Each structure stands twice: as structure tokens, then as C-alpha cells.
Amino acid sequence: MTISTQRRPLPPPVRLAGGLIGFMFLGAFLLRMPFSGRDGSLTWNEALFTATSALTVTGLTIITPTSDLSIIGMLILLTLIQIGGVGFMVIAVVILRLLGRRISLADRLTLSNSLGLLSPAAIVTLTRNVLATVLLIEAVGALLLYFHWRGDPRLSEGQVILYAIFHAVSAFCNAGFELFSGTPGYPDGIPRDTLSLTIMGWLIFLGGLGIPVIGDLLLYWRQRRFSLHTRITFTVVAFLVFVGMVGVFIAEGRAGGTLAEEPVYRRLVMSLFQSVSARAGGLAGIPDFGEISIATRLLLIMLMFIGCAPASMGGGITTGTFAVLTISVWSYARGLTEAQFGGRTLAVGTVRKAAAVLTVSLLVVFTSIWLLVLTHDVALDVAAFEVVSAFATCGLSLGMTGDLNLFGELVIVFMMFWGRLGALTLIVAITRQQNNLQMVRFPEEQILIG
């Protein structure tokens, strides 16, 4: 009798988590090399923190890329952002196809899982189309930024080219990294003129819609309809952007606010950009961002915690989780036994997953906030802002990132890693959950809630 020694392929969540960890250490190794630093090499903790932040498209950083990285280091950082944004599984599949290699079922399932798609059917074709669309959007954004910034006397021609490409990719991938901080003539970071904020704002918005929505848009000409996921995503995103814009406009437009001296039109532009960027973009559209009011901090924490759409460039609990829980509560309030929206009924398993994501996310976020407050001399709102920003892979900071000790850096690295992969992916990867048939059903009993 022959005994088969063929190994079973690892579950998709395990492969995703392992792949991201591998790229994190590879990126850290490259950034640690002398050719990546401007005046000497980065330390190992600086390299690991920066690589993790880039691959998880977060943007929190304990270095200043312009002054601490060489041109090669900046290009490595840009590559890590691009890999983290579109997903390393997408890159791997495209490379395998270019080499003429066949894509295994395990790779298709892993790719489908990473992109948030329900079926691996035609996944390779969709991946190729989505990647081409992503590169096209980034190229258009880079060209617009180049032609807009080329007349700036503070930047050389080479800087304009590099900055245009870097910020187009960073904005679309919702990475939050920027090169203007540390550049002479830009003491406040990114340019905040209306056109610059508009271009980068649109790139952030499109990147935050998610691969499934972009795929739906690409297929609309043939299907002539949007999926329920796409319709819910557009509804929730529009609601969050509007609420965020109005909230920032009111809170920062008051006497003493950071936008109080700005004209109404500019106040609206900056408030809209900050609302879009807060859910994952990580670029500060408000001057003196560290001085924003407590009301704005709380509002941005809520927006960051919700985050972007599933399988997008951002993190958070995702708009999908927020929408499912909201629909479930509203349906319950109307006396319905099932969660219903748009003429469709949401699966019970979907509602359970959403509840699990919210519960686990709150537990992890509150634990991390407690750890930072315990080990740092910092206000609660500042610690909460930093942790939620890492969890949402956003990158906005009130200035705490540079003051983190080694333990705090590790906490934030873990939160960025957790936020990029998502609660359910990590839980399944850790527990190696199997879809076994439940053979025993216990008696039902009621407990008091509410």
C-alpha cells in the first residue's frame, strides 16, 4: 500500500499572513542597507517600522523619508507601497502569468480571499484588468500632479517627476507617505492649494472603493447593473464623506479653530479633503494638524475606525461591516426577522461575521490604547488617535509616532499588520479554522441583554 506524502496547501488566510510577514522582513532588510539611507543606515527598528507601514499602506513613520532616505531608499519605499496597495498576491499571479506558469487552485483561492471576491472563477483575468486599471489611474494622477507642480520654483525637474509619481501612488494606495516634509520651502508638508488637494483627494477616494467595486465598474458596460455590495459601498461612503466634511467644517471653522482664518470656499475644500483622507488616506489637509480640536479628533477617530471598503487600499472595520450592522439594527427596529436592504436579504452568516469583526476590533484597539497609555506619558485622546490610525492603516498622527519607545513601536507595528489583513483573516490564520459540519446541537436558552 502506497502512503501519499503530498502536503495539503495552507489555507488562504495563513498564506496571506505569512506572505505579508515575509515581505515585511524583506523590505526591512532592503531599507536597512547602506544604499537606502542618506546619511548612514537606518536602525533595524526604523527599517522594520517603515517597511511595515509601507506594506500595510499606513503612513505612520518614525523617520522623515526626504531627509533620511536616499533616492534608492525612496524608490524601495515606493515599491513597498505599491505592493502593499494592490496586494502581493496580485503581483505574484501577474508575474507567474508573464512567465507562462499555471496558476494553481490554491493560489486562485488565496487571491480571491485577498481581493474580497466570493468566487475564484475568472480571477486571473479580473486581476489583470484590475491591475491595469490601477496603474492607469495612478499614471493619470501622476501626470496631473506633474503638470501642476512643474512650475513651482522650489522644486527641480527631477523632484517634480519623483514627487508626482510618488504622491500619485501613495494617494491611490491610501498610504499616507509624503516627501514634502523636510523639503526646503514646504514647512507644513504637502501643498494645500485647491488643485493639489482635489487631485490627491480623488485618488484617495478611488483607492478606498475596493477591488470588488472597481471590478464591478469595469464590468458595468456588460452587466448594466451594480452588485448589492457596490450599491451599499457607494451609499455608505457618500454618507461618511458628507458627515466628515460638515463636522470638520463646523469644528475647525469656529473662532480659534485651525480653519477659522480661511475663506469659506477654502474651508470647504480642506474639510472635504480631510474627510476623504481620514478614512485611510493619511494625508493632512489641515494646516497645523496637531492643533485640531478635541471635537475634530473624536470625529476623525470614528471615521478612521470605520475605514474604507472591504478589499480596498484602506483598513478599519470597513464600510461593509458598518453597513451590515446598521442594516441589521434598522431591520430589527422595524420588526423584521432578517436584515434586508435594496430588495435583498443579508445572509445570517454575514451578520455574524460583521459582529465578530466589530467585537474583536474593539478588543484589540482598546488593549493597544491601554498599553500605550501605560508605557508612555501621553494624553488618552492622542494615544487613541495613534492606535486607531494604525488599525485603520490611515497614517494621520498628532505627533506621537516620533516619540514612541521600542515597545510602543512594536504595538503600532502589530496594529498596522492587524489592520491590513483584517480581524477575520488573522483569526482564521491563527486558529486554522475548518468548515466542519456541526454534528451536535445543544438546547437553546435565553440570556438577558440590553
Sequence and secondary structure as in RCSB ss.txt:
>XXXX:A:sequence
MTISTQRRPLPPPVRLAGGLIGFMFLGAFLLRMPFSGRDGSLTWNEALFTATSALTVTGLTIITPTSDLSIIGML
ILLTLIQIGGVGFMVIAVVILRLLGRRISLADRLTLSNSLGLLSPAAIVTLTRNVLATVLLIEAVGALLLYFHWR
GDPRLSEGQVILYAIFHAVSAFCNAGFELFSGTPGYPDGIPRDTLSLTIMGWLIFLGGLGIPVIGDLLLYWRQRR
FSLHTRITFTVVAFLVFVGMVGVFIAEGRAGGTLAEEPVYRRLVMSLFQSVSARAGGLAGIPDFGEISIATRLLL
IMLMFIGCAPASMGGGITTGTFAVLTISVWSYARGLTEAQFGGRTLAVGTVRKAAAVLTVSLLVVFTSIWLLVLT
HDVALDVAAFEVVSAFATCGLSLGMTGDLNLFGELVIVFMMFWGRLGALTLIVAITRQQNNLQMVRFPEEQILIG
>XXXX:A:secstr
           HHHHHHHHHHHHHHHHHHHHHSGGGBSSS   HHHHHHHHHHHHTT    SS HHHHB HHHHH
HHHHHHHHHHH HHHHHHHHHHHTT    HHHHHHHHHHHT S  TTHHHHHHHHHHHHHHHHHHHHHHHHHHHT
T TTS HHHHHHHHHHHHHHHHTT    S TTSTT TTSS  SHHHHHHHHHHHHHHTT HHHHHHHHHHHHH S
  HHHHHHHHHHHHHHHHHHHHHHHHHHSTTSTTTTS HHHHHHHHHHHHHIIIII    SSSGGG  HHHHHHH
HHHHHH S TTSS  SS HHHHHHHHHHHHHHHTT SS EETTEE  HHHHHHHHHHHHHHHHHHHHHHHHHHHH
S   HHHHHHHHHHHHTT    SS GGG  HHHHHHHHHHHHHHHH HHHHHHHHHT                  
